[in-house]
Amino acid sequence: MSSLTLKQWVAESIRRSQERGYNPTKFIGMWHADPSPRTIEKLVTSGEIQSGFRRMVRIGLIEWSMEYAVTVFQRTFANPEIQAAARWRLEQAKKGESK
């Protein structure tokens, strides 16, 4: 598990994304409105793979995606459905299907 809190981890994810030229403005707005695991759960369980996740994969930051956060913070995201959704998306990305 990360030595960072979830909020610190999200801030670092945003910082790294911006450093690579991607500013996840939609996610930032959602996170500022509700800086809680619910925001990440909504993204991970939405019907479509988010464009932000695709972008994170393309710029080499899959390990800083919100899907990956679910695997890092397993106690926070204890719901098996959330875990399964995150793992599925990560597996699709590894296969090259989320690009």
Backbone as XML, in Angstrom:
<?xml version="1.0"?>
<chain id="A" units="angstrom">
  <residue number="1" name="MET">
    <atom name="N" x="0.839" y="-1.198" z="0.000"/>
    <atom name="CA" x="0.000" y="0.000" z="0.000"/>
    <atom name="C" x="0.869" y="1.241" z="0.000"/>
  </residue>
  <residue number="2" name="SER">
    <atom name="N" x="0.365" y="2.281" z="-0.577"/>
    <atom name="CA" x="1.075" y="3.543" z="-0.668"/>
    <atom name="C" x="1.231" y="4.185" z="0.709"/>
  </residue>
  <residue number="3" name="SER">
    <atom name="N" x="2.330" y="4.900" z="0.887"/>
    <atom name="CA" x="2.518" y="5.650" z="2.130"/>
    <atom name="C" x="1.749" y="6.971" z="2.082"/>
  </residue>
  <residue number="4" name="LEU">
    <atom name="N" x="1.175" y="7.283" z="0.943"/>
    <atom name="CA" x="0.364" y="8.493" z="0.782"/>
    <atom name="C" x="-1.079" y="8.207" z="1.175"/>
  </residue>
  <residue number="5" name="THR">
    <atom name="N" x="-1.780" y="9.243" z="1.593"/>
    <atom name="CA" x="-3.226" y="9.119" z="1.771"/>
    <atom name="C" x="-3.856" y="9.159" z="0.383"/>
  </residue>
  <residue number="6" name="LEU">
    <atom name="N" x="-5.110" y="8.796" z="0.284"/>
    <atom name="CA" x="-5.786" y="8.842" z="-1.007"/>
    <atom name="C" x="-5.762" y="10.258" z="-1.577"/>
  </residue>
  <residue number="7" name="LYS">
    <atom name="N" x="-6.039" y="11.250" z="-0.765"/>
    <atom name="CA" x="-6.052" y="12.637" z="-1.256"/>
    <atom name="C" x="-4.667" y="13.068" z="-1.742"/>
  </residue>
  <residue number="8" name="GLN">
    <atom name="N" x="-3.625" y="12.671" z="-1.031"/>
    <atom name="CA" x="-2.262" y="12.992" z="-1.469"/>
    <atom name="C" x="-1.946" y="12.262" z="-2.770"/>
  </residue>
  <residue number="9" name="TRP">
    <atom name="N" x="-2.396" y="11.017" z="-2.867"/>
    <atom name="CA" x="-2.153" y="10.221" z="-4.062"/>
    <atom name="C" x="-2.825" y="10.859" z="-5.278"/>
  </residue>
  <residue number="10" name="VAL">
    <atom name="N" x="-4.065" y="11.304" z="-5.100"/>
    <atom name="CA" x="-4.782" y="11.956" z="-6.203"/>
    <atom name="C" x="-4.063" y="13.241" z="-6.615"/>
  </residue>
  <residue number="11" name="ALA">
    <atom name="N" x="-3.615" y="14.026" z="-5.640"/>
    <atom name="CA" x="-2.888" y="15.265" z="-5.948"/>
    <atom name="C" x="-1.613" y="14.952" z="-6.738"/>
  </residue>
  <residue number="12" name="GLU">
    <atom name="N" x="-0.919" y="13.896" z="-6.350"/>
    <atom name="CA" x="0.298" y="13.496" z="-7.066"/>
    <atom name="C" x="-0.031" y="13.008" z="-8.468"/>
  </residue>
  <residue number="13" name="SER">
    <atom name="N" x="-1.117" y="12.298" z="-8.623"/>
    <atom name="CA" x="-1.559" y="11.841" z="-9.937"/>
    <atom name="C" x="-1.827" y="13.042" z="-10.850"/>
  </residue>
  <residue number="14" name="ILE">
    <atom name="N" x="-2.531" y="14.017" z="-10.326"/>
    <atom name="CA" x="-2.829" y="15.224" z="-11.109"/>
    <atom name="C" x="-1.540" y="15.949" z="-11.472"/>
  </residue>
  <residue number="15" name="ARG">
    <atom name="N" x="-0.633" y="16.082" z="-10.505"/>
    <atom name="CA" x="0.635" y="16.780" z="-10.746"/>
    <atom name="C" x="1.430" y="16.073" z="-11.852"/>
  </residue>
  <residue number="16" name="ARG">
    <atom name="N" x="1.534" y="14.758" z="-11.761"/>
    <atom name="CA" x="2.283" y="14.004" z="-12.765"/>
    <atom name="C" x="1.640" y="14.109" z="-14.144"/>
  </residue>
  <residue number="17" name="SER">
    <atom name="N" x="0.312" y="14.093" z="-14.183"/>
    <atom name="CA" x="-0.402" y="14.236" z="-15.455"/>
    <atom name="C" x="-0.092" y="15.586" z="-16.087"/>
  </residue>
  <residue number="18" name="GLN">
    <atom name="N" x="-0.192" y="16.627" z="-15.291"/>
    <atom name="CA" x="0.068" y="17.974" z="-15.794"/>
    <atom name="C" x="1.513" y="18.130" z="-16.251"/>
  </residue>
  <residue number="19" name="GLU">
    <atom name="N" x="2.411" y="17.479" z="-15.545"/>
    <atom name="CA" x="3.831" y="17.505" z="-15.901"/>
    <atom name="C" x="4.050" y="16.910" z="-17.291"/>
  </residue>
  <residue number="20" name="ARG">
    <atom name="N" x="3.201" y="15.977" z="-17.678"/>
    <atom name="CA" x="3.311" y="15.325" z="-18.998"/>
    <atom name="C" x="2.372" y="15.950" z="-20.035"/>
  </residue>
  <residue number="21" name="GLY">
    <atom name="N" x="1.803" y="17.091" z="-19.706"/>
    <atom name="CA" x="0.995" y="17.815" z="-20.677"/>
    <atom name="C" x="-0.485" y="17.493" z="-20.689"/>
  </residue>
  <residue number="22" name="TYR">
    <atom name="N" x="-0.944" y="16.732" z="-19.710"/>
    <atom name="CA" x="-2.370" y="16.395" z="-19.640"/>
    <atom name="C" x="-2.959" y="17.020" z="-18.382"/>
  </residue>
  <residue number="23" name="ASN">
    <atom name="N" x="-3.928" y="17.895" z="-18.572"/>
    <atom name="CA" x="-4.598" y="18.532" z="-17.452"/>
    <atom name="C" x="-6.005" y="17.946" z="-17.338"/>
  </residue>
  <residue number="24" name="PRO">
    <atom name="N" x="-6.213" y="17.048" z="-16.375"/>
    <atom name="CA" x="-7.521" y="16.380" z="-16.263"/>
    <atom name="C" x="-8.581" y="17.286" z="-15.628"/>
  </residue>
  <residue number="25" name="THR">
    <atom name="N" x="-8.974" y="18.312" z="-16.354"/>
    <atom name="CA" x="-9.863" y="19.338" z="-15.803"/>
    <atom name="C" x="-11.215" y="18.793" z="-15.344"/>
  </residue>
  <residue number="26" name="LYS">
    <atom name="N" x="-11.778" y="17.864" z="-16.091"/>
    <atom name="CA" x="-13.080" y="17.314" z="-15.693"/>
    <atom name="C" x="-12.950" y="16.570" z="-14.364"/>
  </residue>
  <residue number="27" name="PHE">
    <atom name="N" x="-11.922" y="15.733" z="-14.248"/>
    <atom name="CA" x="-11.716" y="15.009" z="-12.996"/>
    <atom name="C" x="-11.411" y="15.978" z="-11.853"/>
  </residue>
  <residue number="28" name="ILE">
    <atom name="N" x="-10.594" y="16.976" z="-12.106"/>
    <atom name="CA" x="-10.261" y="17.954" z="-11.059"/>
    <atom name="C" x="-11.532" y="18.606" z="-10.536"/>
  </residue>
  <residue number="29" name="GLY">
    <atom name="N" x="-12.429" y="18.991" z="-11.437"/>
    <atom name="CA" x="-13.700" y="19.592" z="-11.026"/>
    <atom name="C" x="-14.536" y="18.637" z="-10.198"/>
  </residue>
  <residue number="30" name="MET">
    <atom name="N" x="-14.590" y="17.379" z="-10.634"/>
    <atom name="CA" x="-15.347" y="16.372" z="-9.876"/>
    <atom name="C" x="-14.730" y="16.161" z="-8.494"/>
  </residue>
  <residue number="31" name="TRP">
    <atom name="N" x="-13.405" y="16.094" z="-8.445"/>
    <atom name="CA" x="-12.697" y="15.842" z="-7.190"/>
    <atom name="C" x="-12.876" y="17.012" z="-6.223"/>
  </residue>
  <residue number="32" name="HIS">
    <atom name="N" x="-12.808" y="18.243" z="-6.741"/>
    <atom name="CA" x="-13.007" y="19.408" z="-5.873"/>
    <atom name="C" x="-14.436" y="19.461" z="-5.340"/>
  </residue>
  <residue number="33" name="ALA">
    <atom name="N" x="-15.398" y="19.009" z="-6.134"/>
    <atom name="CA" x="-16.794" y="18.991" z="-5.692"/>
    <atom name="C" x="-17.033" y="17.911" z="-4.631"/>
  </residue>
  <residue number="34" name="ASP">
    <atom name="N" x="-16.317" y="16.800" z="-4.751"/>
    <atom name="CA" x="-16.488" y="15.687" z="-3.798"/>
    <atom name="C" x="-15.162" y="14.922" z="-3.691"/>
  </residue>
  <residue number="35" name="PRO">
    <atom name="N" x="-14.244" y="15.407" z="-2.844"/>
    <atom name="CA" x="-12.938" y="14.747" z="-2.715"/>
    <atom name="C" x="-13.024" y="13.486" z="-1.853"/>
  </residue>
  <residue number="36" name="SER">
    <atom name="N" x="-13.703" y="12.500" z="-2.384"/>
    <atom name="CA" x="-13.906" y="11.263" z="-1.625"/>
    <atom name="C" x="-13.811" y="10.065" z="-2.559"/>
  </residue>
  <residue number="37" name="PRO">
    <atom name="N" x="-13.727" y="8.884" z="-1.987"/>
    <atom name="CA" x="-13.690" y="7.677" z="-2.822"/>
    <atom name="C" x="-14.884" y="7.560" z="-3.772"/>
  </residue>
  <residue number="38" name="ARG">
    <atom name="N" x="-16.029" y="8.139" z="-3.417"/>
    <atom name="CA" x="-17.217" y="8.068" z="-4.296"/>
    <atom name="C" x="-16.918" y="8.601" z="-5.697"/>
  </residue>
  <residue number="39" name="THR">
    <atom name="N" x="-16.133" y="9.663" z="-5.773"/>
    <atom name="CA" x="-15.811" y="10.245" z="-7.075"/>
    <atom name="C" x="-15.042" y="9.245" z="-7.934"/>
  </residue>
  <residue number="40" name="ILE">
    <atom name="N" x="-14.080" y="8.587" z="-7.338"/>
    <atom name="CA" x="-13.293" y="7.594" z="-8.068"/>
    <atom name="C" x="-14.165" y="6.395" z="-8.430"/>
  </residue>
  <residue number="41" name="GLU">
    <atom name="N" x="-15.015" y="5.969" z="-7.518"/>
    <atom name="CA" x="-15.917" y="4.846" z="-7.796"/>
    <atom name="C" x="-16.815" y="5.144" z="-8.985"/>
  </residue>
  <residue number="42" name="LYS">
    <atom name="N" x="-17.313" y="6.377" z="-9.089"/>
    <atom name="CA" x="-18.172" y="6.757" z="-10.221"/>
    <atom name="C" x="-17.431" y="6.607" z="-11.548"/>
  </residue>
  <residue number="43" name="LEU">
    <atom name="N" x="-16.182" y="7.051" z="-11.563"/>
    <atom name="CA" x="-15.398" y="6.947" z="-12.792"/>
    <atom name="C" x="-15.141" y="5.497" z="-13.179"/>
  </residue>
  <residue number="44" name="VAL">
    <atom name="N" x="-14.735" y="4.720" z="-12.208"/>
    <atom name="CA" x="-14.329" y="3.340" z="-12.461"/>
    <atom name="C" x="-15.501" y="2.455" z="-12.872"/>
  </residue>
  <residue number="45" name="THR">
    <atom name="N" x="-16.699" y="2.781" z="-12.388"/>
    <atom name="CA" x="-17.852" y="1.926" z="-12.682"/>
    <atom name="C" x="-18.764" y="2.482" z="-13.771"/>
  </residue>
  <residue number="46" name="SER">
    <atom name="N" x="-18.383" y="3.599" z="-14.368"/>
    <atom name="CA" x="-19.223" y="4.138" z="-15.440"/>
    <atom name="C" x="-19.217" y="3.179" z="-16.622"/>
  </residue>
  <residue number="47" name="GLY">
    <atom name="N" x="-20.213" y="3.272" z="-17.447"/>
    <atom name="CA" x="-20.387" y="2.335" z="-18.555"/>
    <atom name="C" x="-19.250" y="2.320" z="-19.553"/>
  </residue>
  <residue number="48" name="GLU">
    <atom name="N" x="-18.640" y="3.443" z="-19.791"/>
    <atom name="CA" x="-17.577" y="3.534" z="-20.778"/>
    <atom name="C" x="-16.238" y="3.744" z="-20.096"/>
  </residue>
  <residue number="49" name="ILE">
    <atom name="N" x="-15.181" y="3.291" z="-20.756"/>
    <atom name="CA" x="-13.841" y="3.600" z="-20.263"/>
    <atom name="C" x="-13.615" y="5.089" z="-20.521"/>
  </residue>
  <residue number="50" name="GLN">
    <atom name="N" x="-13.282" y="5.799" z="-19.487"/>
    <atom name="CA" x="-13.146" y="7.250" z="-19.564"/>
    <atom name="C" x="-11.987" y="7.676" z="-20.465"/>
  </residue>
  <residue number="51" name="SER">
    <atom name="N" x="-12.174" y="8.796" z="-21.145"/>
    <atom name="CA" x="-11.109" y="9.321" z="-22.009"/>
    <atom name="C" x="-9.876" y="9.676" z="-21.176"/>
  </residue>
  <residue number="52" name="GLY">
    <atom name="N" x="-10.093" y="10.100" z="-19.938"/>
    <atom name="CA" x="-8.964" y="10.418" z="-19.065"/>
    <atom name="C" x="-8.115" y="9.197" z="-18.770"/>
  </residue>
  <residue number="53" name="PHE">
    <atom name="N" x="-8.756" y="8.066" z="-18.572"/>
    <atom name="CA" x="-8.013" y="6.829" z="-18.345"/>
    <atom name="C" x="-7.215" y="6.478" z="-19.598"/>
  </residue>
  <residue number="54" name="ARG">
    <atom name="N" x="-7.835" y="6.593" z="-20.746"/>
    <atom name="CA" x="-7.135" y="6.316" z="-22.005"/>
    <atom name="C" x="-5.916" y="7.216" z="-22.150"/>
  </residue>
  <residue number="55" name="ARG">
    <atom name="N" x="-6.100" y="8.459" z="-21.795"/>
    <atom name="CA" x="-4.987" y="9.425" z="-21.887"/>
    <atom name="C" x="-3.870" y="9.051" z="-20.925"/>
  </residue>
  <residue number="56" name="MET">
    <atom name="N" x="-4.222" y="8.659" z="-19.703"/>
    <atom name="CA" x="-3.214" y="8.246" z="-18.718"/>
    <atom name="C" x="-2.415" y="7.057" z="-19.245"/>
  </residue>
  <residue number="57" name="VAL">
    <atom name="N" x="-3.092" y="6.134" z="-19.899"/>
    <atom name="CA" x="-2.416" y="4.973" z="-20.483"/>
    <atom name="C" x="-1.453" y="5.437" z="-21.568"/>
  </residue>
  <residue number="58" name="ARG">
    <atom name="N" x="-1.933" y="6.317" z="-22.459"/>
    <atom name="CA" x="-1.102" y="6.790" z="-23.578"/>
    <atom name="C" x="0.148" y="7.516" z="-23.114"/>
  </residue>
  <residue number="59" name="ILE">
    <atom name="N" x="0.051" y="8.272" z="-22.026"/>
    <atom name="CA" x="1.222" y="9.045" z="-21.575"/>
    <atom name="C" x="2.076" y="8.278" z="-20.565"/>
  </residue>
  <residue number="60" name="GLY">
    <atom name="N" x="1.772" y="7.006" z="-20.393"/>
    <atom name="CA" x="2.594" y="6.163" z="-19.543"/>
    <atom name="C" x="2.362" y="6.320" z="-18.054"/>
  </residue>
  <residue number="61" name="LEU">
    <atom name="N" x="1.150" y="6.726" z="-17.685"/>
    <atom name="CA" x="0.841" y="6.927" z="-16.266"/>
    <atom name="C" x="-0.286" y="6.022" z="-15.778"/>
  </residue>
  <residue number="62" name="ILE">
    <atom name="N" x="-0.374" y="4.833" z="-16.328"/>
    <atom name="CA" x="-1.433" y="3.920" z="-15.886"/>
    <atom name="C" x="-1.358" y="3.692" z="-14.382"/>
  </residue>
  <residue number="63" name="GLU">
    <atom name="N" x="-0.138" y="3.670" z="-13.838"/>
    <atom name="CA" x="0.029" y="3.428" z="-12.403"/>
    <atom name="C" x="-0.382" y="4.629" z="-11.548"/>
  </residue>
  <residue number="64" name="TRP">
    <atom name="N" x="-0.793" y="5.708" z="-12.187"/>
    <atom name="CA" x="-1.332" y="6.877" z="-11.473"/>
    <atom name="C" x="-2.781" y="7.154" z="-11.866"/>
  </residue>
  <residue number="65" name="SER">
    <atom name="N" x="-3.401" y="6.196" z="-12.566"/>
    <atom name="CA" x="-4.813" y="6.344" z="-12.942"/>
    <atom name="C" x="-5.699" y="6.079" z="-11.733"/>
  </residue>
  <residue number="66" name="MET">
    <atom name="N" x="-6.945" y="6.505" z="-11.806"/>
    <atom name="CA" x="-7.875" y="6.266" z="-10.707"/>
    <atom name="C" x="-8.208" y="4.782" z="-10.600"/>
  </residue>
  <residue number="67" name="GLU">
    <atom name="N" x="-8.174" y="4.075" z="-11.728"/>
    <atom name="CA" x="-8.372" y="2.626" z="-11.695"/>
    <atom name="C" x="-7.264" y="1.964" z="-10.873"/>
  </residue>
  <residue number="68" name="TYR">
    <atom name="N" x="-6.059" y="2.439" z="-11.059"/>
    <atom name="CA" x="-4.942" y="1.887" z="-10.298"/>
    <atom name="C" x="-5.058" y="2.256" z="-8.825"/>
  </residue>
  <residue number="69" name="ALA">
    <atom name="N" x="-5.589" y="3.437" z="-8.545"/>
    <atom name="CA" x="-5.791" y="3.856" z="-7.145"/>
    <atom name="C" x="-6.650" y="2.844" z="-6.396"/>
  </residue>
  <residue number="70" name="VAL">
    <atom name="N" x="-7.640" y="2.301" z="-7.086"/>
    <atom name="CA" x="-8.514" y="1.308" z="-6.455"/>
    <atom name="C" x="-7.697" y="0.099" z="-5.989"/>
  </residue>
  <residue number="71" name="THR">
    <atom name="N" x="-6.692" y="-0.279" z="-6.766"/>
    <atom name="CA" x="-5.869" y="-1.423" z="-6.374"/>
    <atom name="C" x="-4.877" y="-1.061" z="-5.277"/>
  </residue>
  <residue number="72" name="VAL">
    <atom name="N" x="-4.445" y="0.180" z="-5.244"/>
    <atom name="CA" x="-3.498" y="0.633" z="-4.215"/>
    <atom name="C" x="-4.202" y="0.793" z="-2.870"/>
  </residue>
  <residue number="73" name="PHE">
    <atom name="N" x="-5.412" y="1.327" z="-2.900"/>
    <atom name="CA" x="-6.173" y="1.606" z="-1.682"/>
    <atom name="C" x="-7.315" y="0.592" z="-1.533"/>
  </residue>
  <residue number="74" name="GLN">
    <atom name="N" x="-6.953" y="-0.669" z="-1.450"/>
    <atom name="CA" x="-7.949" y="-1.736" z="-1.421"/>
    <atom name="C" x="-8.872" y="-1.664" z="-0.212"/>
  </residue>
  <residue number="75" name="ARG">
    <atom name="N" x="-8.382" y="-1.208" z="0.904"/>
    <atom name="CA" x="-9.260" y="-1.093" z="2.085"/>
    <atom name="C" x="-10.310" y="0.001" z="1.884"/>
  </residue>
  <residue number="76" name="THR">
    <atom name="N" x="-9.915" y="1.060" z="1.213"/>
    <atom name="CA" x="-10.851" y="2.150" z="0.942"/>
    <atom name="C" x="-11.906" y="1.718" z="-0.065"/>
  </residue>
  <residue number="77" name="PHE">
    <atom name="N" x="-11.470" y="0.956" z="-1.056"/>
    <atom name="CA" x="-12.361" y="0.491" z="-2.117"/>
    <atom name="C" x="-12.594" y="-1.013" z="-1.927"/>
  </residue>
  <residue number="78" name="ALA">
    <atom name="N" x="-13.249" y="-1.370" z="-0.843"/>
    <atom name="CA" x="-13.417" y="-2.768" z="-0.458"/>
    <atom name="C" x="-14.522" y="-3.484" z="-1.240"/>
  </residue>
  <residue number="79" name="ASN">
    <atom name="N" x="-15.401" y="-2.728" z="-1.890"/>
    <atom name="CA" x="-16.496" y="-3.336" z="-2.645"/>
    <atom name="C" x="-15.922" y="-4.182" z="-3.786"/>
  </residue>
  <residue number="80" name="PRO">
    <atom name="N" x="-16.241" y="-5.468" z="-3.826"/>
    <atom name="CA" x="-15.694" y="-6.348" z="-4.870"/>
    <atom name="C" x="-16.051" y="-5.905" z="-6.285"/>
  </residue>
  <residue number="81" name="GLU">
    <atom name="N" x="-17.204" y="-5.277" z="-6.461"/>
    <atom name="CA" x="-17.590" y="-4.811" z="-7.795"/>
    <atom name="C" x="-16.687" y="-3.676" z="-8.268"/>
  </residue>
  <residue number="82" name="ILE">
    <atom name="N" x="-16.327" y="-2.783" z="-7.356"/>
    <atom name="CA" x="-15.425" y="-1.679" z="-7.690"/>
    <atom name="C" x="-14.051" y="-2.248" z="-8.048"/>
  </residue>
  <residue number="83" name="GLN">
    <atom name="N" x="-13.582" y="-3.190" z="-7.230"/>
    <atom name="CA" x="-12.292" y="-3.833" z="-7.489"/>
    <atom name="C" x="-12.294" y="-4.523" z="-8.856"/>
  </residue>
  <residue number="84" name="ALA">
    <atom name="N" x="-13.355" y="-5.251" z="-9.150"/>
    <atom name="CA" x="-13.442" y="-5.977" z="-10.421"/>
    <atom name="C" x="-13.459" y="-5.019" z="-11.610"/>
  </residue>
  <residue number="85" name="ALA">
    <atom name="N" x="-14.200" y="-3.934" z="-11.492"/>
    <atom name="CA" x="-14.271" y="-2.953" z="-12.580"/>
    <atom name="C" x="-12.901" y="-2.338" z="-12.834"/>
  </residue>
  <residue number="86" name="ALA">
    <atom name="N" x="-12.206" y="-1.982" z="-11.775"/>
    <atom name="CA" x="-10.876" y="-1.386" z="-11.924"/>
    <atom name="C" x="-9.903" y="-2.383" z="-12.553"/>
  </residue>
  <residue number="87" name="ARG">
    <atom name="N" x="-9.909" y="-3.611" z="-12.058"/>
    <atom name="CA" x="-9.011" y="-4.633" z="-12.607"/>
    <atom name="C" x="-9.308" y="-4.896" z="-14.081"/>
  </residue>
  <residue number="88" name="TRP">
    <atom name="N" x="-10.588" y="-4.943" z="-14.442"/>
    <atom name="CA" x="-10.964" y="-5.180" z="-15.832"/>
    <atom name="C" x="-10.406" y="-4.083" z="-16.735"/>
  </residue>
  <residue number="89" name="ARG">
    <atom name="N" x="-10.570" y="-2.839" z="-16.320"/>
    <atom name="CA" x="-10.069" y="-1.724" z="-17.137"/>
    <atom name="C" x="-8.552" y="-1.762" z="-17.260"/>
  </residue>
  <residue number="90" name="LEU">
    <atom name="N" x="-7.889" y="-2.076" z="-16.161"/>
    <atom name="CA" x="-6.424" y="-2.165" z="-16.204"/>
    <atom name="C" x="-5.985" y="-3.297" z="-17.135"/>
  </residue>
  <residue number="91" name="GLU">
    <atom name="N" x="-6.685" y="-4.407" z="-17.099"/>
    <atom name="CA" x="-6.371" y="-5.528" z="-17.984"/>
    <atom name="C" x="-6.598" y="-5.144" z="-19.450"/>
  </residue>
  <residue number="92" name="GLN">
    <atom name="N" x="-7.677" y="-4.427" z="-19.724"/>
    <atom name="CA" x="-7.956" y="-3.980" z="-21.096"/>
    <atom name="C" x="-6.844" y="-3.061" z="-21.586"/>
  </residue>
  <residue number="93" name="ALA">
    <atom name="N" x="-6.389" y="-2.195" z="-20.705"/>
    <atom name="CA" x="-5.314" y="-1.260" z="-21.079"/>
    <atom name="C" x="-4.040" y="-2.031" z="-21.405"/>
  </residue>
  <residue number="94" name="LYS">
    <atom name="N" x="-3.743" y="-3.051" z="-20.619"/>
    <atom name="CA" x="-2.536" y="-3.849" z="-20.865"/>
    <atom name="C" x="-2.629" y="-4.592" z="-22.208"/>
  </residue>
  <residue number="95" name="LYS">
    <atom name="N" x="-3.840" y="-4.941" z="-22.586"/>
    <atom name="CA" x="-4.055" y="-5.606" z="-23.880"/>
    <atom name="C" x="-4.053" y="-4.608" z="-25.029"/>
  </residue>
  <residue number="96" name="GLY">
    <atom name="N" x="-4.090" y="-3.323" z="-24.703"/>
    <atom name="CA" x="-4.100" y="-2.296" z="-25.734"/>
    <atom name="C" x="-5.475" y="-1.941" z="-26.228"/>
  </residue>
  <residue number="97" name="GLU">
    <atom name="N" x="-6.521" y="-2.371" z="-25.500"/>
    <atom name="CA" x="-7.876" y="-2.149" z="-25.966"/>
    <atom name="C" x="-8.497" y="-0.851" z="-25.457"/>
  </residue>
  <residue number="98" name="SER">
    <atom name="N" x="-7.808" y="-0.128" z="-24.568"/>
    <atom name="CA" x="-8.402" y="1.116" z="-24.065"/>
    <atom name="C" x="-7.787" y="2.348" z="-24.712"/>
  </residue>
  <residue number="99" name="LYS">
    <atom name="N" x="-6.897" y="2.131" z="-25.668"/>
    <atom name="CA" x="-6.217" y="3.260" z="-26.298"/>
    <atom name="C" x="-7.036" y="3.825" z="-27.352"/>
  </residue>
</chain>
